[in-house]
Amino acid sequence: MARVCDICGKGPVFGHNVSHANNKTNRRWNPNLQRVRAVVDGKPRRIRVCTQCIRSGKVVKAPRGSGVTPDVTAAAP
């Protein structure tokens, strides 16, 4: 499974560690991914999401308990 955010597509970034002797070794910076139970297409699913998507509100978390999802689109009659 790839280390990629399911919402924004953010993935690892590659670069170098640089020592005081200016030796360069490869390294990679991984995004901070969390497994979140979120509402996708009206059903709760586990997805891998970066913490910036969680904090910005791009993810609607599913409530605990049964498979009941929040009725976000309900309008008052």
N, C-alpha and C positions, 0 to 999 in steps of 0.2 A: 504494500500500500504506500502510495507516495505521500510525502510530507507537504501537502498542498491544502490550503483553505478551500472548503467546498463553496464558500460564498464569493470571496473576492479573487481567488486563484493565487494568492500569495504563496510563494515557495521559497526554497533555500537560496541564499546568495553566496557566491564563492569569492574568495580573496586569499590573502597571504597573512600568516603570522610573520612578523619581522622582529628578529632579535637585535640586541645591541651591536652584534657583529654584522648586522645587515644580512643575515641568512634568512632566506624566504622559504617557508614551508606552507603547503596548501592547507586551507581550513575552510569551513563553511558555517554560515550563520543560519540556523533553522528558525522558522517562525514559531511563535508560542501558540501551539495548537492545543485545543481542548476538545474532548468528546462531549457533545452537548445533545440532549434530547430536545429537539426543536420541531416545530410544526412545519412540514413540507407538504404542499398540495393538500392541506386539510387533515393530514395524518401525522402523528408523532413518529419521528425517525431519529436515529443517532447519526449525527454528522460531525465531521472534524472541522472546527471553526477556529480562526485566529482570535486572540483576545481583543484586538481592535474592532473586529466586527461585532463581538459581544457587547463591548462598551458603547459602540456607536448606535446600537439598537437595530442593526441590520438583521438580527436573529430574533424570532419570536419563540421563546422557550415554551415547551409543552408543560401543562400542569402535571403534578404527580398523581398517582392513583391509576384509575382505569384509563382506557384509550380515548377518553373524552377530550376533545380539543376546545379551546376557547372560541366562542362565536364572535369573531372580530367584525364580521360584515353585517351583523344584525342591525336593522334599522327600526326605530319606533314607528308603529302604525299611525 
